[in-house]
Each structure stands twice: as structure tokens, then as C-alpha cells.
Amino acid sequence: MTTDHRAVLIVTEKFDPHADHVIKVFNDRQIPFFRLNTNDFHDDMRVGAESRDGSILLEDRWDRRHRFPHDTRAVWHRKPVDPGPPAAVSNPTTAHVILHETLEFMSYLGCDRRIPWLNNPHDNRMAQRKFPQIRLATELGLRVPRTIITNDPAKAREFNRAVGGRLLCKSMKEQGFVDETAHFIFSRKVAREEFEAQADVVALCPSFFQEYIEKDHELRITIVGDEVFCCRLDSQGVQGAETDWRRVDPSKVPHRIVRLDPGIEDKLKQMLQRYGLRYGAFDMIVTPAGEYVFLELNPNGQWLWIELVTGAPITNALVKELTH
């Protein structure tokens, strides 16, 4: 049972199994928490920011109250989404203004660094940028795939020739899009013929290309404070998962917890420290020759599936980090 009566503020959305999993432990251990679901912010929440003491009062429709930062032990910035407009608002221009005023108000939470964050949203935004990640990883001595971002078809063609046609295309930010149906944007290899047929459309948008590097296996490395959970994914023997294992059901890809090379671990922890993060999920590959290659850092990446598949005690590590 906790002796600290301050609450952990959890900023997320209504459908978040990760938060549900941690909250179950909080309830079992009688750790106070306040969950701020951002989906229906206008319908569920009443707020008030007071200049007298610098507090922000959060009160939900069930009359649960949290005064930030005074009653806050730590903040877990888990998975907030943009709030929808109030039910009474149908005008799209009004809805747009309300959305951005609300997002501005919510951003004020992250400006207060007197309390621990896991992670502060402003730090997350800095850390999730892919090209700066590559620069920092290189500076720290990690191998990275050769990369180019360009809207110049000539430069794209030159890069494709330089990597011998072993080209990988991925998005820089957008995870997917919706038309009649939802589509996820996976990383994928681009064959020479397809590239030559489509290279001119690169002029329409800066495009992210990398040299494709052969894998023996992949690693998902979750770091919570000082604790490291390195999960090996044997994706290369699973049809459809060779380039991007997310294309298939994760249960079809063998997972197991393995020991991470201490030198690599140290470099990844340095990266988190440089970004001011207490949590990070890294994607790396190991080549057939045994060389580690950095792909990217997900400062707010998912971890629950790894715990469910392997039994790695990531939830306990998060609870410890939020309450120590």
C-alpha cells in the first residue's frame, strides 16, 4: 500500500489496453491515479486554470478531481488523441477553432517540469523525428542505414543506383490514412521497375528512402528508466514479415527475451538521456554477420504485446518508474 497520497496523472484515450493494464496494478496496490481521456474532453471534463496558485483543476463528469501539479506524483503521457468537438457544435470552422484552443490548453500541462514525466510530450515530439534520430545515432556510434530524404527525382534515382537498387521506402510521420477504408503505411522494399515507373512523383512530396539491409532477426528494445527488455523477433522465417513484421499477426512471429550487447545498451540509454526521456522503444536489426543496425526510436511505443507473449515484467517496471 502506498503512503504517497498524490496521484499519477494518466493522459490517454478511452481505448487503451496499456493504460488498463497498468491501472489494474495501481488498483491492486492502492496507488492513487487520475485518468484523463482526451477523446471526449468536452463532454467528460471540466477544467480551470488559476493564476493565484498556478494550478490546473481537472474534474470529470463522475466528480473525480485532480489539481495539477499540486496533487500530482508523476504524469504518464500514454496515448492522448485529439478531442472531438462538443456535441452541440456542427460548424466546421467553429470546431476547428475549438480543437486548437483545447490542444493549446492541454499543452500547458507539459510546460510544468516540476514533477516527473514519462515522457514529457514536448520531449516526445523532439525525439520522434526520424532524421534527427539518425544523426544522433550516428554521433553515438551506432550503425544506421544509408538514408536520403528528397523531393528531387534525380537525387532519388542517384541514391537508388548507389545502393544497387536495394531500396526501402517508409513514411516520416503519417502511420496511415482513411478513404473508404483505413490503410496502414508499412515500410517496404521498392523493386527497380516500380521505382523507375514512379520516381517522378517524388517531386510532389519529400520522400524518405533507405538502403535495405539484410536481417538475421529484429529487436524491439524497451527501456523503462534503467530497466532494459530486449525482445528478439525472428521475422525472416515468416512469410509477409520479412520487410516489416507488422504486416502479419504478431503471434505468428517468434518472440523471446534475449540479452542485449552492453555497448549497444549504453548507446541507447545515452540517446534517451540526450532527449530527456525515461521511456523509449527502439527498433533495431541484427545482420547475418551479427552487426547491430539502428532503425528508429519510438518515444511512446507500444510494449504490452511483448509482455503478453514473453512474460517480460514491463508493467511492473512502469509502475515502479511512475511511483518511485
N, C-alpha and C positions, 0 to 999 in steps of 0.2 A: 504493500500500500504506500502511495506517495505521500510525502509530507509537504510538498510544494503545492499550494492551492492555486497557483496561476495556471492558466490553461494553454495548451498547444493550439494555436490557430491553424486550421487546415483550410487552405484555399483551393477549391477544386470544382468539379461539376457533380451533378446528381448521379450519373452512371460512372462510377469509378471503383472497380473491384480492388485496386491497390489501396485506396483510402479505406474501403470497407474492411480489408484485411488488417490494416494497422489499428483501426478503431476498435476492432474486436479485442485486440491485445490491451488497448487503453482501457476498455470497459472491464476486462478481466483483472487488470492491475489497479483499477480505480484511479486512473490518471485523467485529470480534467482536460477537456478539449472543447473547441467550438468549431463547427464545420460551416464554412461559408461556401455554398454552392452558387456559382455565378450565373448559371443558366437563367433562372427566373428571379434575378436580382430584384427587379421592380415589384414583383408580386410577393416575394418572400421576405424582403429585408426592409428595415427602417434604419437609417443612418443619421449620424450627427457629428460633425467635427467642430470642436470648441477651441477657440483661441485662448481661453483662460488658462487651460492646463495642457493644451496641445493634444488632447485625446480625440480619438475617433470611436464613437459608440456604434456598435453593430448589434442589432436586435432583430431576431427572426419572428415569423408570424406565430410561433409557438411560445413567444415571450422569453426565449433564451437570450441572454445578453452577454456581450463581451466588450470590454473597454480596452482599446488598443492605444499605446503599448503597455499601459499600466498593469493590466491583468494578463499579460502575455508572457509565457515562459519561452516559447520559440514559435516560429512560423514554418509550416511545411507548405511550400508553394508547389502543389502537386499537379493539378491539371485544370486550371481555370479555362473557361471558354467565354466568348463574347456574350453578354446578356442580350436576350431578345428585347424588343420594345415593350412597353407596358401594353396590357391588353386593350386599353382604351385608345391607343394611338394607331391609326391606319395610314396617315400621310407619310410617304417615304422620306420626304425632306425633314420632317419633324423627327422621325425615327432615327435618321442619320445623326442629327444634332444630339439627340438624347443618348445614343450609343457612345459618341465620342466624349460627351461631358461625363458620362458614367465611367468610361475607361480612364479618363483623366483623374477622376476622384479615386478610383481603385489604385491608380499608380502611386498615390500618396503613401500607401502602406509601405511600399518598397523603399521609400526615401528615408525611412527611420531605421537606422542601423544600430540602435542601442540594444537590440535583442538579437539572438541568433536566428539566422535564416537557413533553410535547407530547400532550395537555394534562393537567394535574393533574385527577383525577376529581372532587375536591371543587369545583374551579373550573368544571368542565363542568356539574355539577349546578346550580350557581347560574346559569350562563349560559344554560342551555337553557329556562328558564322564560319562556313566551311573553309574558305580560302585563308583567312587569318589563322584558323586551326592548323592548316598545312604549314604555314610559315613558322608557327610556334613549335610544332612537332619537329620540323627540320632543325630549328635552333636548338632544341633539346637533344638532338642526336638520334631521333627516330627516322627510320626509312619511310618515305611516303611514295605513292605512285606519281610518276611524272604527270603533271596536270596543266591544262590550259583552259582559260575562260575567254571566249571571244565572240564577237558578232561579225567577224571578218571571215567570209568563206575561204579566202586564200590562206589565211593563217590556220584555219581548221584543216584544210587539205594538207598543208605542210606538216602539221602535227601528226596527222594520220599516217603520212609517209614515214615520219621519223620513228613512230612506234611500230612500224611494219604492219599496219592495218589491225593491230590488236587494240581496239578502241572500245572504251566503256563510256556510256552517256548516263548522267544522273542529274536530278534536279538539285538546285541550290537551296530551295526553301519549300516550295509547294509539295505537299505529300500526295495530293490528288486533286480531282475536280469532279464536278457533278453536271451532267446534262440530263438526259432521261434517266440515266443510272449513274452510280458512283464508280469512279475509276481511281485506282491507286497507281502512283508513278513509281515504278520499280527501276533500280539500276539495271542496265542491260548492255550486252555486247552488241556492237553495230557492225554488221558484215560490210566488206568493201563495197559491194554492189549497192547496198542500201545507202551507204554513206555518200557515194558518188551521185546517186539519184537525188538525194535530199540536201546536199551540202549548201546549196544556195540559200535555203530558208534560214540558215544560221544568221543571215543578215537581219532577220526580224527580231532577234532576241539574243542577249548574251547567253551563251551555252557552255555548259560545264562538261569537259571531256577529260578522261584519264586513260593512261596506259593500263590495259588489262594485264594483271599479274596472276599467274597460275597459283592455285591454292592446294595445299595438302589438307588443311582444315581451317576453320574460322574460330575466332574467340570473341565472346561477349564478356567484357571485364567490368564488373560493377564494383565501384569503390564508395563506401559509406564511412566518412571520417577516416580512420586508419585501417578499417577492415576491407579486405580485398576478396572478391568472389570471382574467380576466373572460370568461365564455363566454355568447354570445348564443344563445338558444333561440327560434326562430321557430315558436312553438306554435300561433299563431292560424290558420294555414292548414292545420292537421292535424286532421281530424275526430276528436273524442273527447278532444283535448288542450287544448281552449280554456280550460277552467276549471282543470284540474290535469293537466299534461303527463305525470305519472307513470302515468296511466291507459293509456297506449299504449306500444308498444315504443320506447325512446329512439332507436333507429336511424331511426325514421320522422320524427323531429323534427329539422329542420336545426340544426346546431351550428356556431358559428365563434367564434374568439377575437377580441375587439374591445378597443379602448382604453376604459378606464373614466374618466369625468369625474374630474379630480383632486380636486375638492371632495368628491365622494361617497367617493372612495378614502380621503381623510383622515378623514372621519367614521367609516367602517367600521374603520379602524385604531385610532381612538380608542376605539371600542366594545370591540375586542379587548383593548386596554390596560386599560380600566376593569375588565374581567373577569379580567385576568391570564392571557390566552390567547396562545399562539404560533401557533395554527391556528384557522381558522374558515371555514365555508362559508355564504355569505349567499344568500338568495333575494330578488330584487327584481323589480319590473316597471317597464317604461317605457310611459307612456301614449301615445296617439296624438298628444298635444300635446308629447311629449318630456320629460315630468316623471318623475323617478325616485321610486318608492314602495317603501319598505322593507316586506318581509313577515316574514322571520324570520332568525335566526342558528342554524345547526346547528354547535355547537361540536365535534362529532365526525362531521361529514357526509362522505358518500362523494365521491370525486373520480376514481376510476380510469376510469370510463366516459368522462369528459371527455378524459382523456389518450389513451385508445384511439381516440376519434373525431376529435380535433383535433390530436393530437401535442404538446399543451402539456406541457412537461417538469416536471410536478408531482412525479413520483417523485424527480428529481434535487434539487428544492427541499427535499423532506422529508429526504432523506439528508443534505443539507448542514446543515439545521437541527438534526438529531439528532447531528451529529458535529463541528460547528464549535467 
